[in-house]
Amino acid sequence: MSMPMVITAAMVGAETTREQTPYLPITAEEIAEDAVRCREAGAAMVHLHVRTPDGKPSQDAELFRAAIRAIRKRTDVLIQTSTGGAVGMSVDERCGPLTLTGSDRPDMATLTTGTVNFGQDVFWNPRPLVRDIAKRIRALGLKPEIECFDVGMIDEASILAKEGLVDLPAHYDFVLGVPGALTARVDALEFMIKSLPEGSTWTVAGVGRHQLPFVEHAAERGGNARVGLEDNVYVSKGVLAKGNWELVAEAAKRAKAKGRTLATPEEARKLLRLT
């Protein structure tokens, strides 16, 4: 029997705008309402960025605190915070959510392990910065999701493990299809899977039109999937998703059609070794 699939909803991101889709949640209440519907549609976890009231990307701890509290007041979905933030942010800005403790602490945090072209910009992750963020995640007692835009980032995580900054096996997120980074191809996905340390788990996040097809590729290969307005605003060609929940619902339908059950938050916590 295959393991349940963990569906993660990447709800906000740092690039998507209200001009692209009026359904992007920005306030803590909007994020929480969408998170509830994502949980009902089959998501076990939400991947969280936050915005200022005027929609600008932010990593402010208080904005994260408000969103986390609003979500947890309404649902048991797991919360994974980004440490990527937006292109151009300092390491201290990016690590805003890692200052939260106690009941406001997230369940997981991302760790990108290399620099990559990101559209017309550069997502800057030199090795000293990566180690700085890894130490902060570890100090908070969290497990990182190793965010990989290219295959070499898997290898870098193994080096971090040798340095005592990451535990193996780990959980990885393959972000495929960002302009300037690794394209969304099935052979690329399969090579990344084969490159993982034994016992590791993985999620794939296809960008744009690749998002929902890669849910099916993940389902067929025993993996997990990330969907949401951060990476894609369309539920079908030319049709805007009316919220993250609609993309989750479509992902859930496709996963079930491939014979996969959906993980609950508690099952996801065990599968991703967060306990």
matplotlib code that plots the C-alpha trace (Angstrom):
import matplotlib.pyplot as plt

x = [0.0, 1.4, 1.9, -0.7, 0.2, 0.9, -0.6, 0.9, -0.8, 1.6, -0.8, 0.7, 4.3, 6.3, 5.7, 2.0, -0.1, -3.7, -3.4, -2.7, -5.5, -8.1, -8.2, -4.8, -5.1, -3.2, -4.5, -4.2, -8.0, -8.0, -5.1, -6.8, -10.1, -8.4, -6.3, -9.5, -10.9, -7.5, -7.6, -11.2, -10.1, -7.3, -4.2, -2.2, 0.1, 0.3, 3.5, 3.4, 4.6, 3.0, 2.3, 1.9, -1.6, -0.8, 0.3, 4.1, 6.1, 7.3, 9.0, 7.9, 7.5, 4.4, 2.7, 3.6, 2.4, -1.0, -1.4, -0.3, -2.7, -5.6, -4.9, -4.5, -7.7, -9.6, -7.9, -5.2, -3.3, 0.5, 2.2, 5.5, 7.1, 9.4, 12.9, 13.3, 11.2, 11.5, 14.5, 16.8, 15.9, 18.7, 19.2, 17.8, 14.7, 14.2, 14.5, 11.7, 9.4, 12.3, 12.0, 8.6, 8.5, 6.0, 2.5, 3.4, 6.3, 5.8, 5.8, 8.5, 10.6, 12.2, 15.9, 17.1, 20.6, 21.9, 21.8, 19.7, 18.5, 14.9, 13.3, 15.1, 16.6, 18.9, 17.7, 20.9, 21.9, 25.7, 27.0, 27.6, 24.1, 22.7, 24.6, 23.3, 19.7, 20.3, 21.6, 18.6, 16.2, 18.0, 18.2, 14.4, 14.1, 12.5, 13.0, 13.8, 12.3, 15.2, 14.1, 15.8, 15.6, 18.4, 20.0, 23.2, 21.1, 20.5, 24.2, 24.7, 22.2, 24.2, 27.3, 25.2, 24.4, 28.1, 28.6, 25.8, 23.4, 20.8, 19.6, 19.3, 17.0, 15.4, 12.4, 13.0, 10.9, 11.7, 10.7, 10.6, 9.9, 11.2, 12.5, 16.3, 16.3, 15.7, 12.8, 9.8, 10.6, 9.8, 13.3, 14.6, 12.2, 13.3, 17.0, 16.3, 14.4, 17.4, 19.8, 18.1, 19.7, 18.1, 14.9, 14.2, 10.8, 10.0, 7.5, 7.4, 6.2, 5.6, 5.5, 2.7, 1.1, 3.2, 1.7, -1.2, 0.4, 3.3, 0.8, 0.1, 3.8, 4.4, 1.4, 2.7, 6.1, 5.1, 5.9, 4.0, 2.8, 2.7, 0.1, -1.2, -1.3, 2.4, 3.4, 0.3, -3.0, -4.9, -7.0, -7.3, -6.1, -7.2, -9.4, -8.3, -8.5, -10.9, -8.5, -5.8, -8.5, -9.6, -6.1, -5.9, -9.2, -8.0, -4.7, -6.7, -8.9, -5.8, -4.0, -7.0, -7.3, -3.8, -4.7, -3.3, -5.0, -4.5, -2.5, -4.1, -1.9, -1.1, -0.1, 2.0, 3.7, 4.8, 5.7, 7.9, 9.4, 8.3, 7.6]
y = [0.0, 3.4, 6.1, 8.9, 11.9, 15.2, 18.1, 21.5, 24.7, 27.5, 30.3, 33.7, 33.8, 36.9, 37.4, 36.9, 40.1, 41.1, 42.4, 38.8, 37.3, 39.0, 35.8, 36.1, 36.2, 39.1, 39.7, 37.3, 36.7, 36.1, 33.7, 31.8, 31.5, 30.1, 27.8, 26.3, 25.6, 24.1, 21.8, 20.7, 20.1, 17.8, 19.9, 18.7, 21.7, 25.3, 27.0, 30.5, 33.9, 37.1, 40.6, 44.1, 45.6, 47.1, 43.7, 44.1, 41.0, 40.9, 38.6, 40.6, 38.4, 40.1, 39.6, 35.9, 35.8, 37.2, 34.8, 31.7, 32.6, 33.1, 29.8, 27.8, 29.3, 27.7, 24.6, 21.9, 22.3, 22.2, 25.5, 25.8, 29.2, 30.5, 31.7, 32.7, 35.8, 38.0, 38.6, 41.2, 40.7, 40.4, 37.2, 38.8, 39.9, 36.5, 34.8, 36.9, 33.9, 32.0, 34.5, 33.1, 30.7, 28.9, 28.4, 30.8, 28.7, 27.2, 23.4, 23.6, 26.1, 26.1, 26.1, 26.8, 25.4, 27.3, 30.4, 30.3, 32.6, 33.6, 35.1, 38.4, 38.4, 36.2, 34.3, 34.8, 31.9, 31.9, 29.1, 31.2, 32.5, 29.0, 27.9, 30.9, 30.1, 26.3, 27.2, 29.4, 26.7, 24.1, 26.4, 26.7, 22.9, 22.8, 20.3, 22.1, 21.4, 21.5, 23.6, 22.6, 24.6, 22.4, 19.0, 20.4, 21.7, 18.1, 17.5, 20.7, 19.5, 16.3, 18.5, 20.4, 17.1, 16.2, 19.6, 18.8, 21.4, 19.1, 15.7, 12.9, 11.5, 14.9, 16.2, 18.0, 20.2, 20.2, 23.5, 22.9, 25.4, 28.7, 30.7, 30.5, 27.3, 23.6, 23.1, 21.0, 17.7, 14.2, 13.0, 15.8, 14.8, 11.2, 12.2, 14.3, 11.4, 9.1, 11.6, 11.7, 10.2, 6.9, 7.2, 10.8, 12.2, 14.6, 17.1, 18.5, 22.0, 22.6, 26.2, 27.7, 25.3, 22.4, 22.6, 20.2, 17.7, 17.3, 16.4, 13.3, 12.6, 12.8, 10.5, 7.9, 7.9, 7.9, 11.5, 14.5, 17.7, 21.5, 23.6, 27.1, 30.7, 31.3, 29.2, 29.2, 31.2, 29.0, 25.9, 25.2, 27.0, 30.6, 30.0, 31.6, 29.5, 31.1, 30.5, 28.1, 25.7, 25.2, 24.2, 21.8, 20.3, 19.6, 18.2, 15.9, 14.7, 13.9, 12.2, 10.0, 9.1, 7.7, 5.5, 7.8, 8.6, 12.1, 12.6, 14.3, 16.8, 14.2, 11.7, 14.3, 15.2, 11.5, 11.1, 14.2, 13.3, 16.5, 14.7]
z = [0.0, -0.9, 1.7, 1.9, -0.1, 1.7, -0.2, 0.7, -0.2, -1.1, -0.4, -0.9, -2.1, -2.8, -6.5, -7.2, -7.2, -6.9, -10.4, -11.5, -9.4, -7.2, -5.1, -3.6, 0.2, 1.9, 5.4, 8.2, 8.1, 4.4, 4.7, 7.5, 5.7, 2.6, 4.8, 6.3, 2.9, 1.8, 4.8, 3.9, 0.3, 1.3, 2.3, 5.3, 5.3, 4.2, 3.0, 4.3, 3.2, 4.4, 3.0, 4.3, 4.1, 0.7, -0.6, -0.5, 0.4, 4.0, 6.5, 9.5, 12.5, 13.7, 10.4, 10.6, 14.2, 13.2, 10.3, 12.3, 15.2, 12.8, 11.0, 14.3, 15.7, 12.8, 11.7, 12.5, 9.2, 9.6, 9.0, 7.2, 7.0, 4.2, 4.9, 1.3, 1.5, -1.5, -3.8, -2.2, 1.4, 4.0, 6.0, 9.1, 7.2, 5.7, 9.1, 10.7, 11.3, 13.0, 15.9, 16.9, 19.8, 21.9, 20.5, 17.6, 16.4, 12.9, 12.4, 9.7, 7.8, 4.3, 3.7, 0.1, -0.3, -3.3, -5.5, -8.6, -11.4, -10.7, -13.7, -14.3, -10.8, -8.7, -5.6, -3.6, -1.3, -0.9, 1.4, 4.5, 4.3, 3.9, 7.0, 9.0, 8.2, 8.9, 12.3, 13.1, 12.0, 14.1, 17.2, 17.0, 17.1, 13.6, 10.8, 7.5, 4.1, 1.8, -1.1, -4.3, -7.6, -9.0, -8.4, -6.8, -3.9, -2.9, -2.7, -0.7, 1.9, 2.3, 3.0, 5.6, 7.2, 7.5, 9.2, 11.7, 10.5, 8.9, 9.9, 7.3, 6.1, 5.4, 3.5, 0.1, -2.1, -5.8, -7.3, -11.1, -13.9, -12.5, -15.4, -15.2, -13.0, -13.7, -16.1, -15.2, -16.9, -15.7, -16.4, -14.1, -11.4, -11.6, -11.4, -8.3, -6.7, -7.4, -5.9, -2.5, 0.6, 1.5, 3.5, 2.5, 1.6, -1.2, -2.6, -6.0, -6.8, -10.5, -11.5, -13.8, -16.2, -14.8, -11.3, -11.6, -14.1, -11.6, -8.9, -11.0, -11.6, -7.8, -7.1, -9.5, -7.9, -4.2, -3.6, -2.3, -4.0, -3.5, -5.2, -4.7, -5.9, -5.1, -8.1, -10.4, -10.5, -13.0, -12.2, -16.0, -19.1, -18.8, -15.8, -12.6, -9.4, -7.0, -4.1, -3.1, -2.0, -5.6, -6.6, -3.6, -4.6, -8.1, -6.8, -4.4, -7.3, -9.4, -6.6, -5.7, -9.4, -9.2, -6.2, -3.5, -0.2, 1.3, 4.5, 7.5, 9.3, 12.0, 9.4, 7.6, 10.9, 11.2, 7.5, 7.5, 10.9, 12.6, 15.9]

ax = plt.figure().add_subplot(projection="3d")
ax.plot(x, y, z, "-o")
ax.set_aspect("equal")
plt.show()
